[in-house]
């Protein structure tokens, strides 16, 4: 009986122990496999030394050299319109004529009164020479003559104010009145803009006031013409600093022969200085931004102790960044020229990770990117 019990216990131990050992071996194998993760595929680029033009960037708005909304000085019925929306006009060209029939009648009456006053004045002068009338009568005749002429001038001025002409040469906007319409004083008729050349107004912080001076070169870009850079020069700098923003306002003039720039457009302004800065540049995608400090992953080549093979391993390096130019950012401290840094997917990497570099799908970083390749 005892022998049978012992055999039973041995059989149970074998049935339980063998599967347990097998599972433990499997777990050990899985753990070893997890420890040996395959290398991560990344893209990389070299830390390169470059010379960047020393410049200051700002945002600005385009402003017409001359721009106005042509409005009526006096009300009335629109009798004649001599332009179409979008026309180009010269200074003095007739735009709109308002009905002046009543004023024309008043002008004839005033001219007749002025003629009579002139006759009376001449008669009074002759009579005064013969001492037939007093000096007071002659003075009254002269005053009546001047008053009658003033009335003529007043009516002519009223007629002139009902005839709208272009104050300067430029391009008209969209017509806002119609023939036969009754309009009031100050009613907008059409906008008129001179757009070649064109101004760009921008502001810089007060600490950069010293770099602003007349004649300094500026380069302007806008999304309305993404493939072009417009060059110009600063023509004026405000002598005072804005108390609210502590910034200085400046104005530059740009050539706009193709009329690609229009008043009201947003513009990126770059104030170009005379000297250049020597920098270490890397693609901006290589930077892992964080509140405690910006870092990059440097690719170091190390030798595996067990196999003796060379591997590419990541080292996380804290850097201090400088200015940006297009897709690149300048590194002030933390990197050396020629080091390789990871340029994609840095958020999923960790220090001491093995990597394999494959730049076949790497982005083409540019100093002046366009929306097509961003």
PAMIFI-801859 format. One line per field, with one value per residue (C-alpha): x, y, z; residue in one letter. Coordinates in nm, 3 decimals. Last residue first. Layout:
REM PAMIFI-801859
x c(X  ...)
y c(Y  ...)
z c(Z  ...)
residuo c(a  ...)
REM end
This chain:
REM PAMIFI-801859
x c(0.637  0.708  0.427  0.387  0.735  1.058  1.338  1.636  1.536  1.499  1.436  1.246  1.407  1.242  1.560  1.755  1.773  1.984  1.957  1.911  2.005  1.852  2.097  1.873  1.506  1.313  0.939  0.933  1.234  1.027  1.243  1.575  1.812  2.146  2.487  2.791  2.995  3.023  2.980  2.666  2.553  2.571  2.445  2.245  2.086  1.754  1.675  1.350  1.328  1.590  1.564  1.756  1.929  1.891  2.055  2.108  2.064  2.194  2.024  2.268  2.147  2.338  2.471  2.637  2.983  3.028  3.251  2.990  2.983  3.117  2.921  3.134  2.993  2.896  2.716  2.394  2.297  1.935  1.838  1.724  1.537  1.513  1.287  0.974  1.036  1.110  1.262  1.469  1.560  1.260  1.424  1.691  2.042  2.263  2.590  2.620  2.843  2.653  2.665  2.718  2.529  2.181  1.873  1.533  1.306  0.935  0.657  0.345  -0.031  -0.222  -0.422  -0.304  -0.222  0.099  0.106  0.093  0.347  0.540  0.525  0.851  0.864  0.876  0.958  0.785  0.885  0.705  0.897  0.772  0.708  0.362  0.142  0.375  0.454  0.807  0.859  1.066  0.872  1.106  1.084  1.210  1.321  1.435  1.286  1.313  1.021  1.079  0.875  0.760  0.481  0.305  -0.023  0.140  0.356  0.729  0.920  1.292  1.422  1.733  1.826  1.802  1.650  1.748  1.638  1.920  1.923  1.555  1.616  1.568  1.240  1.079  1.010  0.705  0.597  0.451  0.493  0.445  0.363  0.517  0.309  -0.022  -0.195  -0.547  -0.893  -1.207  -1.550  -1.864  -1.889  -2.181  -2.045  -2.342  -2.644  -2.721  -3.029  -2.958  -3.024  -2.714  -2.580  -2.345  -2.085  -1.842  -1.583  -1.220  -1.041  -0.674  -0.442  -0.374  -0.465  -0.767  -0.998  -1.291  -1.637  -1.865  -2.119  -1.851  -1.784  -2.150  -2.142  -1.819  -1.981  -2.274  -2.038  -1.825  -2.134  -2.243  -1.899  -1.928  -2.262  -2.111  -1.814  -2.044  -2.272  -1.971  -1.847  -2.194  -2.215  -1.874  -1.984  -2.300  -2.092  -1.858  -2.152  -2.313  -2.301  -1.940  -1.857  -1.603  -1.860  -2.107  -1.859  -1.767  -2.136  -2.207  -1.920  -2.044  -2.402  -2.289  -2.082  -2.373  -2.593  -2.340  -2.312  -2.689  -2.699  -2.419  -2.608  -2.927  -2.740  -2.562  -2.891  -3.024  -2.709  -2.745  -3.095  -2.983  -2.683  -2.758  -2.453  -2.157  -1.939  -1.585  -1.424  -1.047  -0.845  -0.550  -0.544  -0.765  -0.733  -1.062  -1.144  -1.518  -1.632  -1.604  -1.797  -2.106  -2.361  -2.674  -2.649  -2.927  -2.829  -2.605  -2.298  -1.935  -1.961  -1.709  -1.391  -1.248  -0.879  -0.540  -0.198  0.123  -0.104  -0.031  0.092  0.089  0.371  0.525  0.883  1.213  1.559  1.862  2.224  2.274  2.347  2.684  2.686  2.852  2.676  2.548  2.492  2.154  1.960  1.661  1.551  1.493  1.475  1.707  1.542  1.465  1.692  1.547  1.211  1.368  1.542  1.214  1.037  1.304  1.276  0.898  0.922  1.166  0.932  0.644  0.839  0.944  0.582  0.467  0.724  0.655  0.281  0.264  0.600  0.504  0.171  0.348  0.590  0.299  0.118  0.433  0.474  0.112  0.148  0.462  0.281  0.000)
y c(7.193  7.115  7.291  7.563  7.695  7.644  7.902  7.751  7.403  7.064  6.777  6.525  6.184  5.889  5.729  5.844  5.503  5.498  5.192  5.243  5.090  5.268  5.400  5.701  5.687  5.744  5.788  6.172  6.190  6.060  6.228  6.412  6.197  6.371  6.298  6.492  6.677  7.011  6.977  6.991  7.116  7.495  7.765  7.544  7.725  7.600  7.487  7.441  7.810  8.000  7.977  8.170  8.019  7.691  7.564  7.189  6.892  6.568  6.229  5.963  5.705  5.391  5.287  4.948  4.813  4.438  4.288  4.022  4.037  4.388  4.555  4.839  5.193  5.441  5.743  5.891  6.211  6.248  6.610  6.799  7.114  7.188  7.151  7.261  7.019  7.044  6.740  6.894  6.699  6.834  7.181  7.055  7.129  7.437  7.533  7.909  8.180  8.510  8.758  9.137  9.420  9.377  9.257  9.344  9.050  9.125  8.866  9.022  9.038  9.204  9.522  9.704  9.471  9.298  9.106  9.435  9.316  9.644  9.633  9.793  9.809  10.098  10.052  10.187  10.156  10.130  10.091  9.865  9.907  9.748  9.995  10.295  10.282  10.413  10.755  10.878  10.660  10.521  10.619  10.512  10.154  9.987  9.731  9.376  9.147  8.773  8.554  8.192  8.233  8.522  8.565  8.385  8.690  8.758  9.080  9.148  9.466  9.674  9.964  10.299  10.493  10.350  10.071  9.875  10.100  10.041  9.671  9.691  9.877  9.567  9.579  9.698  9.676  9.891  9.785  10.052  10.007  10.130  10.070  10.030  10.369  10.310  10.455  10.327  10.400  10.607  10.627  10.854  11.156  11.386  11.182  10.985  10.962  10.691  10.773  10.588  10.352  10.385  10.153  10.097  9.832  9.946  10.205  10.187  10.485  10.844  11.117  11.317  11.141  11.371  11.406  11.682  11.782  11.977  12.181  12.284  12.403  12.591  12.762  12.869  13.019  13.195  13.367  13.470  13.615  13.817  13.965  14.051  14.224  14.434  14.521  14.634  14.857  15.014  15.078  15.245  15.471  15.571  15.650  15.866  16.087  16.124  16.411  16.497  16.484  16.206  16.053  16.037  15.850  15.610  15.553  15.462  15.210  15.054  15.034  14.859  14.608  14.540  14.470  14.219  14.052  14.021  13.861  13.620  13.527  13.454  13.243  13.056  12.988  12.826  12.613  12.520  12.386  12.180  12.040  11.665  11.473  11.396  11.093  10.991  11.267  11.227  11.484  11.259  10.966  10.661  10.284  10.097  9.822  9.895  10.098  10.472  10.772  10.777  11.052  11.197  11.063  11.242  11.468  11.497  11.713  11.630  11.288  11.018  10.878  10.619  10.694  10.537  10.678  10.487  10.191  9.994  9.637  9.498  9.375  9.086  9.095  8.916  9.049  8.975  8.867  8.669  8.311  8.147  7.770  7.496  7.163  6.914  6.611  6.460  6.153  5.938  5.656  5.278  5.137  4.841  4.509  4.462  4.215  4.245  4.125  3.813  3.734  3.772  3.545  3.272  3.291  3.274  2.965  2.797  2.866  2.720  2.398  2.365  2.398  2.146  1.892  1.961  1.892  1.555  1.444  1.538  1.357  1.041  1.055  1.095  0.792  0.584  0.666  0.574  0.237  0.159  0.240  0.000)
z c(-4.601  -4.965  -5.154  -4.891  -4.980  -4.787  -4.789  -4.605  -4.711  -4.543  -4.787  -4.576  -4.534  -4.707  -4.847  -4.543  -4.372  -4.055  -3.831  -3.459  -3.126  -2.824  -2.565  -2.488  -2.585  -2.908  -2.970  -2.966  -3.202  -3.495  -3.759  -3.783  -3.575  -3.526  -3.675  -3.548  -3.812  -3.629  -3.255  -3.045  -2.703  -2.737  -2.978  -3.214  -3.510  -3.645  -3.997  -4.194  -4.292  -4.096  -3.717  -3.455  -3.151  -2.966  -2.649  -2.655  -2.418  -2.570  -2.577  -2.698  -2.946  -3.049  -3.388  -3.365  -3.440  -3.409  -3.140  -3.064  -2.684  -2.616  -2.902  -3.043  -3.046  -3.322  -3.174  -3.319  -3.136  -3.022  -2.970  -2.660  -2.558  -2.188  -1.885  -2.069  -2.360  -2.730  -2.899  -3.179  -3.493  -3.686  -3.682  -3.920  -3.785  -3.812  -3.642  -3.692  -3.841  -3.844  -4.133  -4.147  -4.325  -4.181  -4.367  -4.217  -4.300  -4.338  -4.362  -4.515  -4.452  -4.736  -4.674  -4.985  -5.275  -5.381  -5.710  -5.902  -6.160  -6.122  -5.742  -5.629  -5.253  -5.003  -4.636  -4.326  -3.961  -3.628  -3.303  -3.026  -2.656  -2.707  -2.516  -2.503  -2.875  -2.919  -3.078  -3.374  -3.620  -3.883  -4.251  -4.594  -4.528  -4.848  -5.082  -5.206  -5.289  -5.262  -5.493  -5.489  -5.233  -5.414  -5.222  -4.928  -4.872  -4.870  -4.804  -4.799  -4.639  -4.706  -4.477  -4.660  -4.372  -4.035  -3.808  -3.643  -3.334  -3.257  -3.199  -2.821  -2.886  -3.034  -3.410  -3.603  -3.967  -4.245  -4.609  -4.875  -5.243  -5.568  -5.767  -5.583  -5.622  -5.495  -5.566  -5.393  -5.539  -5.468  -5.089  -4.978  -4.788  -4.859  -4.962  -5.276  -5.497  -5.756  -6.122  -6.244  -5.981  -5.686  -5.524  -5.813  -5.728  -5.709  -5.918  -6.009  -5.985  -6.084  -5.835  -5.712  -5.961  -6.036  -5.881  -6.016  -5.751  -5.564  -5.881  -5.910  -5.547  -5.615  -5.916  -5.696  -5.436  -5.698  -5.842  -5.491  -5.429  -5.749  -5.628  -5.290  -5.452  -5.671  -5.379  -5.177  -5.460  -5.500  -5.124  -5.123  -5.411  -5.223  -4.914  -5.116  -5.203  -5.540  -5.796  -5.723  -6.094  -6.028  -5.793  -6.077  -6.293  -6.011  -5.932  -6.294  -6.303  -5.979  -6.102  -6.419  -6.220  -5.984  -6.285  -6.418  -6.077  -6.054  -6.398  -6.299  -5.983  -6.177  -6.431  -6.149  -5.970  -6.285  -6.312  -5.943  -6.001  -6.298  -6.108  -6.120  -5.992  -6.218  -6.145  -6.237  -6.443  -6.484  -6.288  -6.203  -6.441  -6.426  -6.438  -6.447  -6.196  -6.179  -6.478  -6.526  -6.664  -6.441  -6.520  -6.357  -6.003  -5.812  -5.523  -5.218  -5.161  -5.084  -5.247  -5.168  -5.328  -5.093  -5.076  -5.129  -5.204  -5.138  -5.065  -4.750  -4.709  -4.358  -4.140  -3.952  -3.833  -3.884  -3.804  -4.017  -3.998  -4.315  -4.217  -4.259  -4.216  -4.012  -4.042  -3.785  -4.003  -4.085  -3.983  -4.067  -3.836  -3.836  -3.481  -3.406  -3.312  -2.944  -2.758  -2.408  -2.535  -2.684  -2.357  -2.172  -2.420  -2.374  -1.994  -2.015  -2.236  -1.998  -1.706  -1.907  -1.980  -1.617  -1.506  -1.765  -1.629  -1.264  -1.249  -1.427  -1.287  -0.933  -0.973  -1.091  -0.799  -0.558  -0.707  -0.694  -0.328  -0.254  -0.430  -0.232  0.090  0.000)
residuo c(x  x  x  x  x  x  x  x  x  x  x  x  x  x  x  x  x  x  x  x  x  x  x  x  x  x  x  x  x  x  x  x  x  x  x  x  x  x  x  x  x  x  x  x  x  x  x  x  x  x  x  x  x  x  x  x  x  x  x  x  x  x  x  x  x  x  x  x  x  x  x  x  x  x  x  x  x  x  x  x  x  x  x  x  x  x  x  x  x  x  x  x  x  x  x  x  x  x  x  x  x  x  x  x  x  x  x  x  x  x  x  x  x  x  x  x  x  x  x  x  x  x  x  x  x  x  x  x  x  x  x  x  x  x  x  x  x  x  x  x  x  x  x  x  x  x  x  x  x  x  x  x  x  x  x  x  x  x  x  x  x  x  x  x  x  x  x  x  x  x  x  x  x  x  x  x  x  x  x  x  x  x  x  x  x  x  x  x  x  x  x  x  x  x  x  x  x  x  x  x  x  x  x  x  x  x  x  x  x  x  x  x  x  x  x  x  x  x  x  x  x  x  x  x  x  x  x  x  x  x  x  x  x  x  x  x  x  x  x  x  x  x  x  x  x  x  x  x  x  x  x  x  x  x  x  x  x  x  x  x  x  x  x  x  x  x  x  x  x  x  x  x  x  x  x  x  x  x  x  x  x  x  x  x  x  x  x  x  x  x  x  x  x  x  x  x  x  x  x  x  x  x  x  x  x  x  x  x  x  x  x  x  x  x  x  x  x  x  x  x  x  x  x  x  x  x  x  x  x  x  x  x  x  x  x  x  x  x  x  x  x  x  x  x  x  x  x  x  x  x  x  x  x  x  x  x  x  x  x  x  x  x  x  x  x  x  x  x  x  x  x  x  x  x)
REM end
